[in-house]
Each structure stands twice: as structure tokens, then as C-alpha cells.
Amino acid sequence: MAKSNIAECYGNDPTYEWKRLMKDAYHRLEYETSMWMLKRHLPKKGTILDAGGGPGRYTIALAKRGYKMTLLDYTPQHISLAEKTILKYGVGSKVKEAVVGSIVDLSRYKSNSFDAVLCLGAPLCHVKKESDRKKAVRELVRVAKTGAPIIVSVIGRLSVISLALRYWSKEIGKTACFRDLWKRGDDNLWHGKYFSHMFRAEELKKIFPSNVTMVEMAGLEGLASPYTKEPEQLLRKQKKTWRNWLEAHFAMCTDPGVVDNSVHMMIVVRKK
């Protein structure tokens, strides 16, 4: 990964990413839709690389389902937490290793090693140089076996720009920084001082090399993306209404317009 202090950001509170996906109904949409997509596209069994997998939320969930997992993440504190949590959930026998490493350099793994490769929760967004983002994607594809799915999720640019009106108006006032965001997708004030690149859907498609076949994309928060509080309110007070929303969400989350306007978008490709 390009030199950055993103490991410092996540290392300051390694539990943040573990808790984030379960903190409320809105954040659970990212996790539940990701798991729904994984169920659709993962092989029924096999070895999976969870690259940039943070403290191991997806590693543990998939290990519980019988997959043989390998976890790699850039933040040492994430790996330390993952090692403890893997033992806590009793899936140690299904996790080959949990190691500190960069998605830009997967040279510790041989080509054609994994039955599926994941890069979830937007680690690709924190690779600063475009050339390194392309290199990271080539590495994810390289270590996948022929026919294996490579599944990547990133932060969507359009939704972040929209949400800035509510949450990050000070950033809008910083003219040069805001132009970097809406023109190129580069947010140099992510969490106040860190870097994140926000993607458009077409950009995400084009970053993949020619030796993959496009399968499917999904907007993980989907049409709920601008409404960070309302999902929890529905879940608590109007459960039937929330169930009806989820039915519509899963029916529409793969629509191209929904994908490009979601806070997080996912792409699934297969190695030729």
C-alpha cells in the first residue's frame, strides 16, 4: 500500500471497524448485503483470502460456514484483535493465518492460490496513488485461481458528496479539497486528516485487468444511503415496514443507478 498514515487512523481504535458493521440498522445494511452477495457468488467450499480484512468480521463469519480463511490487513492492531477474536469464536482451525500486509504486495502468496479473493470494507480506497490501486487489483486477481470470484467493495463518490451537505460542510468550504473530491474522487480530509479515494461505478469496473469477466455489482446501503438514522428507527418501531424495505432493497441493490449512488458499492468479477 502507498505510504500513508491510514494504519495510524485504524490503529487508534482497532475495535472501531469491528463494531461499525453492527452498530445500527444502517451500518448492518453494508454487512448483510455483502454477505448476501458472498452467498450468491462464493464457491460452496474452498480457501478464501480476506485481503484488507480489518479485525476479521468477514473472516470469522465465513470460517463459521466452513471456509478455510486467510486474513491479511495493513493495521497491526487489527490483526492483534483478529487473533483474539478468532479464538473467542472458536474458528481457529479454519483460519490458516492472520498477518500484517499490504494489498499492493501479495507476494507472500503464489499465483492461483485461492478459490476466492475478497477485499471488503474499502481498503482499496486508502491506496493513494492510482498506479498502486491498479497494482493492488492485479495482485488480487493474480492470487485467485482460474474461475475464482474476486469481490471488492469501495466507497462511492456520489453518495459521499451528497452526505457532505449534512456531515462535512466545512470540507465543502475548503475549495481545493472539495474540488479534488468531486472531480477526481480524492478526499484528503477523510476522518479529518487521512486519505481516501472515492469511486464511481464505471471507474471501479475499468480498474480491473483484462483477464477477468464482469459478473455483478451492488450498492450495499442502496437507496437508504442518504438516510443514516431512519433505518434504525424503522427496525425499532416499525419492524414490518423495515422488512418491506429490505425486500425492496435486495430487489433493487444491483440496479446500476442504485450502485453508483450507494455509500459502498461492491463488484464481483471472475478470473478467466
TAPEPE-V81101 format. One record per residue. N is the residue number from 1. RES is the residue in one small letter. D_FIRST is the distance of its C-alpha to the first C-alpha in Angstrom with 1 decimal. Layout:
N RES D_FIRST
N RES D_FIRST
This chain:
1 m 0.0
2 a 3.8
3 k 6.3
4 s 8.0
5 n 10.7
6 i 9.9
7 a 10.4
8 e 13.6
9 c 14.6
10 y 14.6
11 g 15.7
12 n 18.7
13 d 20.1
14 p 18.6
15 t 21.6
16 y 20.9
17 e 18.8
18 w 21.3
19 k 24.2
20 r 22.9
21 l 23.6
22 m 27.1
23 k 28.2
24 d 30.5
25 a 31.6
26 y 29.3
27 h 26.1
28 r 27.5
29 l 27.7
30 e 24.0
31 y 24.3
32 e 27.6
33 t 26.8
34 s 23.6
35 m 25.8
36 w 28.5
37 m 26.2
38 l 25.0
39 k 28.7
40 r 29.5
41 h 26.9
42 l 26.0
43 p 28.3
44 k 31.0
45 k 29.5
46 g 26.9
47 t 23.6
48 i 20.5
49 l 16.8
50 d 15.6
51 a 11.8
52 g 10.3
53 g 14.0
54 g 14.3
55 p 17.7
56 g 18.9
57 r 21.2
58 y 21.0
59 t 20.8
60 i 24.0
61 a 25.7
62 l 25.2
63 a 26.1
64 k 29.3
65 r 30.0
66 g 30.0
67 y 26.6
68 k 25.0
69 m 21.6
70 t 18.4
71 l 16.0
72 l 12.4
73 d 10.5
74 y 8.0
75 t 11.2
76 p 13.9
77 q 16.6
78 h 15.9
79 i 16.3
80 s 19.4
81 l 20.9
82 a 20.2
83 e 22.0
84 k 25.0
85 t 25.1
86 i 25.0
87 l 28.0
88 k 29.6
89 y 29.7
90 g 30.9
91 v 28.4
92 g 27.3
93 s 29.0
94 k 26.9
95 v 23.4
96 k 22.7
97 e 19.8
98 a 17.5
99 v 14.6
100 v 11.7
101 g 8.6
102 s 5.2
103 i 6.2
104 v 4.9
105 d 7.2
106 l 10.3
107 s 12.7
108 r 14.4
109 y 16.0
110 k 18.6
111 s 19.0
112 n 21.2
113 s 20.8
114 f 20.8
115 d 23.4
116 a 21.0
117 v 17.2
118 l 16.2
119 c 13.3
120 l 15.4
121 g 15.5
122 a 13.0
123 p 9.5
124 l 8.8
125 c 10.5
126 h 8.2
127 v 5.7
128 k 8.0
129 k 9.0
130 e 11.1
131 s 10.7
132 d 7.0
133 r 8.3
134 k 11.1
135 k 9.4
136 a 7.8
137 v 11.4
138 r 13.0
139 e 11.5
140 l 12.8
141 v 16.0
142 r 16.4
143 v 16.6
144 a 19.1
145 k 22.7
146 t 24.9
147 g 26.1
148 a 23.5
149 p 22.2
150 i 18.5
151 i 18.4
152 v 15.9
153 s 16.6
154 v 15.5
155 i 17.2
156 g 20.1
157 r 20.8
158 l 24.6
159 s 25.0
160 v 22.9
161 i 25.1
162 s 28.2
163 l 27.3
164 a 26.8
165 l 30.6
166 r 31.1
167 y 28.3
168 w 26.6
169 s 29.5
170 k 28.7
171 e 25.5
172 i 27.8
173 g 29.9
174 k 27.1
175 t 27.9
176 a 25.1
177 c 22.3
178 f 24.1
179 r 24.5
180 d 20.8
181 l 20.5
182 w 23.4
183 k 23.1
184 r 19.4
185 g 18.0
186 d 16.0
187 d 16.8
188 n 16.3
189 l 18.6
190 w 17.0
191 h 18.8
192 g 20.3
193 k 17.7
194 y 14.1
195 f 12.3
196 s 12.5
197 h 13.2
198 m 16.3
199 f 17.5
200 r 20.9
201 a 22.0
202 e 22.7
203 e 19.3
204 l 17.7
205 k 20.3
206 k 19.7
207 i 16.0
208 f 17.0
209 p 18.4
210 s 22.2
211 n 22.4
212 v 22.3
213 t 25.1
214 m 24.7
215 v 26.3
216 e 26.1
217 m 24.5
218 a 25.4
219 g 25.3
220 l 24.6
221 e 26.7
222 g 28.6
223 l 31.7
224 a 31.4
225 s 28.2
226 p 30.3
227 y 32.3
228 t 30.4
229 k 33.7
230 e 36.0
231 p 34.6
232 e 35.2
233 q 38.7
234 l 39.6
235 l 38.4
236 r 40.5
237 k 43.6
238 q 43.8
239 k 42.4
240 k 44.2
241 t 42.8
242 w 39.2
243 r 39.9
244 n 41.1
245 w 38.0
246 l 35.8
247 e 38.0
248 a 37.4
249 h 33.7
250 f 33.1
251 a 35.5
252 m 33.8
253 c 30.0
254 t 29.4
255 d 31.4
256 p 29.4
257 g 30.5
258 v 29.5
259 v 26.0
260 d 25.3
261 n 26.7
262 s 25.0
263 v 22.7
264 h 20.5
265 m 20.9
266 m 20.3
267 i 20.4
268 v 21.8
269 v 21.9
270 r 23.3
271 k 22.5
272 k 25.5
